[in-house]
Amino acid sequence: MAETIATVGEFGLIHRIETVLREEGVLAEGVSVGLGDDAASFVPHPGYELLVTCDALVEGRHYLIDRISAQDLGRRAMAVNVSDIGAMGGRPLYALVSLGLKAETMVSHVIDMYRGFILELGPYEAAIIGGNITKTDHAAFIDITLIGEARPDKILRRSTARPGDTILVTGFPGQAAAGVRLLLSEHGAGIADADPLVAAYNRPVPRAKEGFEIAQRGCATAMIDTSDGFLGDLGHICEESGVGAELFQDKLPISDDLRRGAALLGVAPYDLFLGDSDDYELIVTCAPEKAADVMEAVAAIGETRAVQVGRIVEAARGMRLISPDGGDRQITPAGWDHFRIK
Amino acid sequence: MAETIATVGEFGLIHRIETVLREEGVLAEGVSVGLGDDAASFVPHPGYELLVTCDALVEGRHYLIDRISAQDLGRRAMAVNVSDIGAMGGRPLYALVSLGLKAETMVSHVIDMYRGFILELGPYEAAIIGGNITKTDHAAFIDITLIGEARPDKILRRSTARPGDTILVTGFPGQAAAGVRLLLSEHGAGIADADPLVAAYNRPVPRAKEGFEIAQRGCATAMIDTSDGFLGDLGHICEESGVGAELFQDKLPISDDLRRGAALLGVAPYDLFLGDSDDYELIVTCAPEKAADVMEAVAAIGETRAVQVGRIVEAARGMRLISPDGGDRQITPAGWDHFRIK
C-alpha cells in the first residue's frame, strides 16, 4: 500500500528517516548525541572555526514539484547549502534538515529526498545529525542548516577583493536560468529532464570541493557562490569589498547549450549569464599572478574549469561590461530580489 | 508611509534587519564572519561540545497571526529553540533565522519579530549570526537553528533515566493548551492577551536557565522539555531509556488558572496537563536523594518551581497513572503527532 505521512504519522515518518540515515548515511564522526534528543551534540575539532549557513527551498518558488524527482530535490536543497560552505573555503560536516510537509505527501517521497541529501553529503563524509518536521497545509518547504569547518587562516570572504585583482568564474553560469525558463515556457512539456539546461537547474553541482581546494592553496583574495546570479553576487563582492569590477564580454563562458536555450527563449545568452540563475558556481578574485593557481586548483578536482572574466577596479568605476570593440557600459546587479515589485 | 517587503525588496529588508541587530542585539563574541557572507563563522570554546537544534513555527498551525504580536511571535519562535538547548543542559550561543515571508508583510512586523528574537536571546548574551529570507505565497514560517554549548560531562539526555528515579516537572504544564483552545473557542473573542493561559501560549518561558543549572549541579539522570506535551515527552524518556513511569495524580501541578480554563472548555484539567501543550517546561529524572537538589536548582533561578510527580519504573510496567484512592491505570503518550489521522 502506498503510504502517506498521514497514515504513518509524524513519529512513524521519523522512524523511517532514522532507518534510511542509519543504513545509507554516514555515521557522523564526533557526534555524541544524534537524532532523537532535544538537540544534537558534537565535538568541534581543535584549531578550526565553524562555518554555519542555512538556505530554504519553497515549493512552487524554488522548484517545480512535477518536474523534479524527490531525490534530485533533496540533492538540490542540500547542494545550495554545500555551495555556501564551499564558497567560504570550508568543508561540510553536519546538516540539520527542517521540513514543512503536507499530510498527503508520500512517505517514499520523503525517503527519496533524504537519499538525495545523503548523496550530496557523501563526497564530504558529512552527516545529518538533527532536524525538525512540521505540517504545512500549503507549499512545502525544505530548510537546511549546514555546519562546516575551516582553518581560521583559510576562510575566504566576499569583502576582501582588491583593485587590480583578476576575476574568475567556474563552469557556465546562466544554464540553470535557461533550464527553469524552458521548463516554464511553451517548450516545457517537450524538454527532457536529461537536457543539460534542465539538469543545471534540477541537479546543480556545487563547487565546494573547488572552493576548499582554492582556500587550501591560499591563492584567492575573495570568493562567493553565484546563488544570487552572476552580477548579483559580483555586486555583493563589490559592495562588501568597496571596489568596482570590469567584465570582458568576450571572455564570459557562454556554453553552446546556453546559446541554444537563449535562442529558444528569444533572449540574449548574456542576459541569462549575468542575471538571476541558480547555478551555484564560484566567483573568485585573486592577484593577477595567482590566476593560474586558481585555475589549476579548480582543474585538480576534475569536474569543471575556471576562466578569467575581468578585473577588480576602484569603486568609483562601478560595474562595467567591456565589449570586444572597446565599448564600455555600466551594468547593475539586479540580483535575485524575490520580493521587489518589478 | 507603511512599508511592505514588496516595496523595500529582499535586500532592503536585510539592511533593516542588520541595523536592528547592530543597534539592539548582542555583539556576538567569537564570531569572525557574521551576517552578509555565504556562511557565518565562529570559534568554538575549547573543552566544550556544541549543541544544535532547529524548530519551525508555521502560520495558522503553530500561531494565530491575529492573536499574537509580532514581538511575541519572535520571542516564541526563539523560545522553543532556547528550550531545546536548555533541556540538554546547554547555554545558547548563536542563532540562524530562516524566514518564509509573504510580499505584503509589513517591514515593521519583521523588525518587531527580530526584537522578539533579541529579547529571548538576551539573558544568554546569545546573538543572531546568520539566516535566510525567502518568499512564500501562502503560510509564513519562522525556522530557527540555535547553537549552544555544554561541557561534555554536563550534557543531559532523554535516554538515561533509571528505574527508581524520581520524576519532577517545572511550572504548570497544560496552561498553553488551555490558552490556545480558549482562543479558538467561543470564548476566544472575549479573552485578553494578558490572561495567564493565553500568555502561557503566546509567551512561553523556556526553562533553559533552570536546565543549565540542573546540569551544572549534576543532580539529574535525564531531562527533556515538554514540547510534545507532558505525556508525549515522558513517553520519549521511557522509550529512549527503556523504562516505564508511574505518575501520582494528586501530585501533578494543576494551576488554578488551568482549572478555570478547563471548566470553561468543559474538559478535565488532567487531560490538558497530560496532553499536547506548548508549555516548554522541563521533565527531569534523578536519584530520589537528589530530588531536593533539582528543586533547589530550579528555585535558585527564581522564576518557577519544580515538584515531584512520580517515579521511573521497569519498562514492563509501561506508563501508569496512580489515583489518590490507589487506582492504577495505563496511560498512553499521544504526543503531538501533527500528521496522524485522528
Interface residues (C-beta under 8 A of the other chain):
Chain A: I5 A6 T7 V8 G9 E10 F11 L13 S32 V33 G36 D37 D38 A39 A40 S41 F42 V43 P44 P46 Y48 E49 L50 L51 V52 T53 C54 D55 A56 V58 G60 R61 H62 S83 D84 I85 A87 M88 G90 Y94 L96 S98 G100 L101 A103 I129 G130 G131 N132 I133 T134 K135 T136 D137 H138 A139 F141 D143 T145 L146 I147 G148 A150 P152 I155 R157 R158 S159 I224 D225 E240 G335 W336 D337 H338 F339 R340 I341
Chain B: I5 A6 T7 V8 G9 E10 F11 L13 S32 V33 G36 D37 D38 A39 A40 S41 F42 V43 P44 P46 E49 L50 L51 V52 T53 C54 D55 A56 V58 G60 R61 H62 S83 D84 I85 A87 M88 G90 Y94 L96 S98 G100 L101 A103 I129 G130 G131 N132 I133 T134 K135 T136 D137 H138 A139 F141 D143 T145 L146 I147 G148 A150 P152 I155 R157 R158 S159 I224 D225 S227 E240 G335 W336 D337 H338 F339 R340 I341
